[in-house]
Amino acid sequence: MKKSHIVLFLVLLILVQSTLVFALTEGEARQAWIDAKQTSRELQQIHRDAKVDYAVDRTPENDALVVSTGKDVLIAALDEAQAWLEWKQIQASESTEISEELKAVIEADIQSNLAKISDLRTDVDGIDSQLELGLVFLKMIGKYVELLTDVARDWGKILVELGNAHLSTSEAYELKLREAAQGIDDNAEIIAALDSAKNSLVEARSNVSKAEASYELVVLPGTPLIKFAEGNDYMRTARSNLLSAVASMNRAYALIYASGE
């Protein structure tokens, strides 16, 4: 009977903990990341002080202190990375501007990186010397580059999806203006403005497609930073195209409005 009560208590405890995790808001997750970042900085200073002490007096005790404070720094860095991923996980899941399909892709990348962090925690736990501390640190840098690559690729996909959504809205508006212009006798100037807008929208759509192709190549091995920058350049050009289209449509609208006076 007592055993069954213990089992029931443990099950309830797990359920309560799970509820608390899922109840975490985007703001709370962001604050948790900020707190983890501050803790990481404080531990880095403690580790630097320990290294100075060891450089002055290379005793076994100071050596052990360098290792232990170094392990604290690595764990804090992993805590910070995990808190950041959990914040972005909630942010993406709560977004109303991106598709469920893209949310699933982002979630998969986040889970993959959380698994890497879990593996690195095991590596840190096994550190017994300054040499091992350095080796694990180098391994963490490699994993951090992988994380940044995933984040950059996902961010690019978000930009592309949002860009295409804005373009679809603008294209629909251009069609409505064109339909309105058909009922106006002297509409040559209006149609010219709308043709200019349409051409700009076509160019914008093309640049967004080029950006998407570049973002797809933000992978390792490869040149992820170059491809990410390339994608961003295409998106900036697409934005300029869209602004030009909006200016032309505003001109067309003003002319349509004036024709009704």
C-alpha positions as CSV (number, residue, x, y, z in Angstrom):
1,M,0.0,0.0,0.0
2,K,2.8,2.4,0.9
3,K,4.7,1.5,-2.3
4,S,1.6,2.4,-4.4
5,H,1.3,5.7,-2.6
6,I,4.9,6.5,-3.4
7,V,4.5,5.5,-7.1
8,L,1.3,7.7,-7.3
9,F,3.2,10.6,-5.6
10,L,6.1,10.3,-8.2
11,V,3.7,10.2,-11.1
12,L,1.9,13.3,-9.8
13,L,5.2,15.0,-9.3
14,I,6.3,14.4,-12.9
15,L,2.9,15.6,-14.2
16,V,3.2,18.8,-12.1
17,Q,6.8,19.4,-13.3
18,S,5.7,18.9,-16.9
19,T,2.9,21.4,-16.5
20,L,5.2,23.9,-15.1
21,V,7.6,23.5,-18.1
22,F,4.8,24.0,-20.6
23,A,3.4,26.9,-18.7
24,L,6.6,28.9,-19.1
25,T,5.8,32.1,-21.1
26,E,7.9,33.6,-23.8
27,G,8.8,36.5,-21.5
28,E,9.8,34.1,-18.6
29,A,11.9,32.1,-21.0
30,R,13.7,35.2,-22.2
31,Q,14.4,36.3,-18.6
32,A,15.7,32.8,-17.8
33,W,18.1,33.2,-20.7
34,I,19.2,36.6,-19.5
35,D,19.8,35.2,-16.0
36,A,21.8,32.3,-17.4
37,K,23.9,34.7,-19.4
38,Q,24.7,36.8,-16.3
39,T,25.6,33.7,-14.3
40,S,27.9,32.6,-17.1
41,R,29.7,35.9,-17.1
42,E,30.2,35.8,-13.3
43,L,31.6,32.3,-13.5
44,Q,34.0,33.2,-16.3
45,Q,35.5,35.9,-14.1
46,I,35.9,33.4,-11.2
47,H,37.7,31.0,-13.7
48,R,40.0,33.8,-14.9
49,D,41.0,34.6,-11.4
50,A,41.7,30.9,-10.7
51,K,43.9,30.8,-13.8
52,V,45.9,33.8,-12.6
53,D,46.4,32.1,-9.2
54,Y,47.6,29.0,-10.9
55,A,50.0,30.9,-13.1
56,V,51.6,32.5,-10.0
57,D,51.5,29.4,-7.8
58,R,51.3,26.1,-9.7
59,T,50.1,23.9,-6.8
60,P,47.9,20.8,-7.2
61,E,45.2,22.7,-5.3
62,N,45.3,25.7,-7.7
63,D,45.4,23.2,-10.7
64,A,42.2,21.5,-9.3
65,L,40.6,25.0,-8.9
66,V,41.3,25.8,-12.5
67,V,39.6,22.6,-13.6
68,S,36.6,22.9,-11.3
69,T,35.9,26.5,-12.2
70,G,36.5,25.7,-15.8
71,K,33.9,23.0,-15.6
72,D,31.5,25.5,-14.0
73,V,32.1,27.9,-16.9
74,L,31.3,25.2,-19.5
75,I,28.2,24.0,-17.7
76,A,27.0,27.7,-17.4
77,A,27.6,28.1,-21.2
78,L,25.5,25.1,-21.9
79,D,22.8,26.4,-19.5
80,E,22.8,29.7,-21.4
81,A,22.6,28.0,-24.8
82,Q,19.8,25.7,-23.6
83,A,17.9,28.7,-22.1
84,W,18.2,30.5,-25.4
85,L,16.9,27.5,-27.4
86,E,14.0,27.1,-25.0
87,W,13.1,30.8,-25.4
88,K,13.2,30.5,-29.2
89,Q,11.2,27.3,-29.0
90,I,8.4,29.1,-27.2
91,Q,8.7,32.1,-29.4
92,A,8.4,30.1,-32.6
93,S,5.5,27.9,-31.3
94,E,3.5,31.0,-30.3
95,S,4.1,32.9,-33.6
96,T,1.0,33.5,-35.7
97,E,3.0,34.7,-38.7
98,I,4.8,31.4,-39.6
99,S,3.3,28.2,-40.9
100,E,2.9,25.0,-38.9
101,E,5.3,23.3,-41.3
102,L,8.1,25.8,-40.6
103,K,7.4,25.6,-36.9
104,A,7.9,21.8,-37.2
105,V,11.3,22.4,-38.9
106,I,12.4,24.8,-36.3
107,E,11.3,22.5,-33.5
108,A,13.3,19.6,-35.0
109,D,16.4,21.7,-35.2
110,I,16.0,22.9,-31.6
111,Q,15.5,19.3,-30.3
112,S,18.6,18.3,-32.2
113,N,20.7,21.0,-30.6
114,L,19.2,20.3,-27.1
115,A,20.4,16.7,-27.6
116,K,23.9,17.9,-28.4
117,I,23.9,20.1,-25.3
118,S,22.9,17.0,-23.2
119,D,25.8,15.0,-24.7
120,L,28.2,17.9,-24.0
121,R,27.1,17.9,-20.3
122,T,28.2,14.3,-20.1
123,D,31.6,15.3,-21.6
124,V,32.0,18.1,-19.1
125,D,31.2,15.8,-16.2
126,G,34.1,13.6,-17.2
127,I,36.7,16.3,-17.2
128,D,39.6,15.6,-14.8
129,S,42.4,17.8,-16.1
130,Q,43.2,21.1,-17.8
131,L,44.0,19.3,-21.0
132,E,40.6,17.6,-21.0
133,L,39.0,21.0,-20.2
134,G,40.6,22.5,-23.3
135,L,39.6,19.5,-25.5
136,V,35.9,19.7,-24.4
137,F,36.0,23.5,-24.9
138,L,37.1,23.0,-28.5
139,K,34.4,20.4,-29.0
140,M,31.8,22.9,-27.7
141,I,33.0,25.5,-30.1
142,G,32.4,23.1,-33.0
143,K,28.9,22.3,-31.7
144,Y,28.2,26.0,-31.2
145,V,29.0,26.6,-34.9
146,E,26.5,23.9,-35.7
147,L,23.9,25.6,-33.6
148,L,24.5,28.9,-35.2
149,T,24.2,27.3,-38.6
150,D,20.9,25.8,-37.8
151,V,19.6,29.1,-36.3
152,A,20.8,31.1,-39.4
153,R,19.1,28.7,-41.8
154,D,15.9,28.7,-39.8
155,W,15.9,32.5,-39.6
156,G,16.4,32.7,-43.3
157,K,13.4,30.4,-43.8
158,I,11.3,32.7,-41.6
159,L,12.3,35.7,-43.6
160,V,11.4,34.0,-46.8
161,E,8.0,32.9,-45.6
162,L,7.2,36.3,-44.2
163,G,8.5,37.9,-47.4
164,N,6.3,35.7,-49.6
165,A,3.3,36.5,-47.4
166,H,3.8,40.3,-47.8
167,L,4.3,39.9,-51.5
168,S,1.0,37.9,-51.9
169,T,-0.8,40.7,-50.0
170,S,0.7,43.3,-52.3
171,E,0.0,41.3,-55.4
172,A,-3.7,41.0,-54.4
173,Y,-3.8,44.8,-53.8
174,E,-2.3,45.5,-57.2
175,L,-5.0,43.3,-58.9
176,K,-7.8,45.2,-57.0
177,L,-6.4,48.5,-58.2
178,R,-6.1,47.2,-61.7
179,E,-9.7,46.1,-61.6
180,A,-10.8,49.5,-60.4
181,A,-8.7,51.2,-63.1
182,Q,-10.6,49.3,-65.8
183,G,-13.7,51.3,-65.2
184,I,-11.9,54.6,-65.8
185,D,-11.8,56.0,-69.3
186,D,-8.5,57.9,-69.2
187,N,-6.5,55.3,-67.3
188,A,-3.2,55.2,-69.2
189,E,-1.2,56.8,-66.4
190,I,-2.9,54.6,-63.8
191,I,-2.1,51.4,-65.8
192,A,1.5,52.6,-66.2
193,A,1.9,53.0,-62.5
194,L,0.4,49.5,-61.9
195,D,2.6,47.9,-64.6
196,S,5.6,49.4,-62.8
197,A,4.3,48.0,-59.5
198,K,3.8,44.6,-61.0
199,N,7.3,44.5,-62.5
200,S,8.7,45.4,-59.1
201,L,6.7,42.7,-57.4
202,V,8.0,40.2,-60.0
203,E,11.5,41.2,-59.2
204,A,10.9,41.0,-55.5
205,R,9.5,37.5,-55.8
206,S,12.5,36.4,-57.9
207,N,14.9,37.8,-55.2
208,V,13.0,36.1,-52.4
209,S,13.4,32.8,-54.4
210,K,17.1,33.4,-54.8
211,A,17.3,34.1,-51.1
212,E,15.5,30.9,-50.3
213,A,18.0,28.9,-52.4
214,S,20.9,30.6,-50.6
215,Y,19.5,29.9,-47.1
216,E,19.0,26.2,-48.1
217,L,22.8,26.1,-48.5
218,V,23.5,27.3,-44.9
219,V,24.8,23.9,-43.9
220,L,27.9,22.2,-42.6
221,P,30.2,21.3,-44.2
222,G,30.2,24.3,-46.5
223,T,30.2,28.1,-46.3
224,P,27.1,28.8,-44.1
225,L,28.1,32.3,-43.2
226,I,28.7,33.3,-46.8
227,K,25.4,31.8,-47.9
228,F,23.5,33.4,-45.1
229,A,24.9,36.8,-46.0
230,E,24.1,36.1,-49.6
231,G,20.5,35.3,-48.7
232,N,20.3,38.5,-46.7
233,D,21.5,40.5,-49.6
234,Y,18.8,39.0,-51.8
235,M,16.2,39.8,-49.1
236,R,17.3,43.4,-48.9
237,T,17.0,43.8,-52.6
238,A,13.5,42.2,-52.5
239,R,12.6,44.7,-49.8
240,S,13.7,47.6,-52.0
241,N,11.6,46.1,-54.9
242,L,8.6,45.8,-52.6
243,L,9.0,49.4,-51.4
244,S,9.2,50.5,-55.1
245,A,6.0,48.6,-55.8
246,V,4.2,50.1,-52.9
247,A,5.2,53.6,-54.1
248,S,3.8,52.9,-57.5
249,M,0.6,51.5,-56.1
250,N,0.1,54.5,-53.9
251,R,0.5,56.6,-57.1
252,A,-2.1,54.5,-58.9
253,Y,-4.5,54.8,-55.9
254,A,-4.1,58.6,-55.8
255,L,-4.9,58.8,-59.5
256,I,-7.9,56.5,-59.1
257,Y,-9.1,58.7,-56.2
258,A,-8.6,61.9,-58.2
259,S,-10.6,60.5,-61.1
260,G,-13.7,60.1,-58.9
261,E,-13.8,63.8,-57.9
